[in-house]
Amino acid sequence: MLQRNHRNYEKSEIQTGQMGKYLGFGLLTNTGDDWLRQRRLIQPGFHRQRLQALTREMQAVIEEECARAAGEADFDLFKFTRQIAFGIIVRALFTNGFGERETRRLHTILDKLQAYVIYPIRLPFLRTPLRLTGIERRHLALARESRELVQRQITQRKACCTRDPAQSPDDLLQMLLDSRYEDTGEPMEDRQLIDEILILFAAGYETTANALAWTLWLLLKHPEELARLRTDADPDYLTQVIEESLRLYPPAWITDRVALGPDTAAGFTIDPGYTIGLFIYGIHHSPRYYAEPEVFRPARMHPDRKKERHPFSFLPFGGGPRLCIGNHFALLEMQLALRHLVDHYTVEGVGTLPEPVPKPYITLHQDRPLRVRLVEYL
Ligand code: HEM
């Protein structure tokens, strides 16, 4: 579905209709030829080498947020990781264009939209009451406001870079503004540009914030792994910890596809129109692919061990042509954040922390707040 016969499948109305309605029709929610054209345009901006240019911005956000959190008596773990992930995506897109007030407003709007969009998806019978009670209208107004905030950035950037092209920063917005379609040589229209920017927020912020929160929780629970991260000179071990966390708690725990034509898979007949849920969490927890799948064991993510695995048994970023465009971005961000935290702080639970249970919203949340504090590691 994702790779060999991907042309026979499209994303469902949940992603292309319901999510698109509030978050715009960018890469994640787009389909068909239009999606391919956009993907070709945007892909080069996410190349691993290009992302190195963003490392400094990411590091600055991480240091600021950690210092701020360390100054508080205690705080909610997920709120902390959301601040980091949102700060990073803002800075990666707009370098220093967004002021603090605008950043806060956009953050609030996107949180509200992401929390809301699950209702018409999970409970389709609520769609009419949501419309009739004006709740849908209020959220559509929030979506419009987010578009206006982004439009202002685009207008400002265009004006500033026309005056002095040497001033154009090396960020994602500039990359999107500078890219040209292969066939026409034209740039993206503003409307499409806003869609793509909002989708990068939607796809890239909550996912990474959840991944960071789960990884920190795992390190809290496994002090021996934290100790190893501090002493082990092998930088790949951190990647193994991150990947094992993404296996146990994949932020994108499910995705879907609708069959366009007939197909067969694993002995099932798939008729056109069937919607198939690709249960990423289920694959990651299956004893068919992982011995003792519930155990946190970073060693199983060692590059040598990966070769023994079915290539599609580890799908935190999906697979095939629609593989997450931000996978290197997310890994870089997590590596930088965890390295900084591990080297400079210890995350401590306040009292005895309850064991969080995964809660499957659009991304995989923890079902309860975890109060923690940052203690400087000397
Ligand atoms: C740990 C963090 C992340 C996880 C687990 C994750 C997961 C995924 C998955 C599973 C898909 C494929 C969905 C499907 O095929 O149906 C996807 C697509 C996508 N992701 Fe990510 N993602 C993460 C971070 C990011 C970041 C940081 C960005 C951007 C800065 C991003 C942007 C996107 C976009 C634009 C798509 C759509 C790609 C396309 O269809 O062409 N993601 N992501």
Residues whose N, C-alpha, C, O or C-beta is under 5 A from the ligand:
A	BS01	HEM	L27 L28 R39 I199 L200 A203 G204 T207 T208 A211 P251 A252 T255 D256 L315 P316 F317 G318 P321 R322 L323 C324 I325 G326 F329 A330
